[in-house]
Amino acid sequence: MSRLQDVVQRGTHAARPAANTVAWGTLYYETDTAQTFQSDTTNWNTYSDGGSGAATSLPHTFMLMGA
């Protein structure tokens, strides 16, 4: 089971880990760009744009695996 700090992370864009090194569904908030991304274990997909306050629609829903 993943801990919350493992699947909800934050830091600079340069410090963002590779998408294939984190659990599927991991959220990463970039403190320097004010954007949030979600990993599908292959790519980081835009989760929110940081400006409108509305989440971007994704082809799948976020859920914690094993929760």
BELURVEN-V164177 format. One line per field, one symbol per residue. ss: DSSP state (h for helix, s for strand, l for the rest). psi: psi as a letter, one per 20 degrees, with the letter a starting at -180 (. if undefined). burial: b if it has 9 or more other C-alpha atoms within 8 Angstrom, else e. A space follows every 10 residues. Layout:
ss->???
psi->???
burial->???
//
This chain:
ss->lllhhhhsss slllllllhh hlllllssss llllsssssl lllsssssll llllslllll lllllll
psi->pqqgihiorq arghiprqhj jrqpippopo hiikqpqppj jgroqphqii hiipqppqir qpqppj.
burial->eeeeebbbbb bbbeebeebb ebbebbbbbb beebbbbbbb beebebbbbb eeeeeeeeee eeeeeee
//
